[in-house]
Amino acid sequence: MCHAVTALYMLRFYGSIFFMSLMTVDRYAVLVHAHNSLFFKRQSIRANIALALFMWTLSLGASLPTIIFSQVKNESDACTCSVEYPQGTMWKSFSYIELNVIGLIIPLSVMVFCYSRIIPNLMTMKSQKKHKAVKLMVVLVTVFFLFWTPYNIVIFLTFLHQLGYMSSCQWDQDLHMAMQWVETIAFSHCCINPTVYAFVGQKFRNLFLKILKEWFPLCFGRYTRVDRETEL
């Protein structure tokens, strides 16, 4: 069970990052390289399934060290499931570097590069919705940066602590306490990000309000009418 819980934990961590990066690259390919977009539109269902399986395979590969070295520790008052890397090896330091590189540097670089190319391309279009699309992209990058940067800073400080810097007991306690907070904030991004995609987008918001109007006409009917008047 310890291995299973760790596997689900890490697969969700890396999987969310890889798929978010994939979605960003897909938007970049369709909007910036529109002349090649027919290739992406004609992809078969099997090709998309294969791509999704490849992303999960990458997630599993990145998670394997943590999964393998997780074990149950018999404490004096209870049993705990934690990751115990072999002494005298670089696995622990490697895991911290991996978290920083894959968890922040790569996805943030992908988002900044792709959206920095997408936004100028959108601004040249005559569509009235281009400003809302730009707003969505700015919000996505900002939310990702705000939620994941504190976690990665604490990971990097823990890496320095592992190397012998800031080696006092007070630092150890402070980093342990900080990790509880920043990890909760970072992992809640999985809940926040779909909400941002959904409610910043006008199409989804209108459909959602339409459903609410059908279910609760007295409460939400007025908001749907106001939204339609705004569109007109």
Secondary structure, 3 states (H helix, E strand, C coil): CHHHHHHHHHHHHHHHHHHHHHHHHHHHHHHHCHHHHHHHHCCCHHHHHHHHHHHHHHHHHHHHHHHHCEEEEECCCCEEEEECCCCCCCHHHHHHHHHHHHHHHHHHHHHHHHHHHHHHHHHCCCCCCHHHHHHHHHHHHHHHHHHHHHHHHHHHHHHHHHCCCCCCHHHHHHHHHHHHHHHHHHHCHHHHHHHHHHHHCHHHHHHHHHHHHHHCHHHHHHHHHHHHHHHC
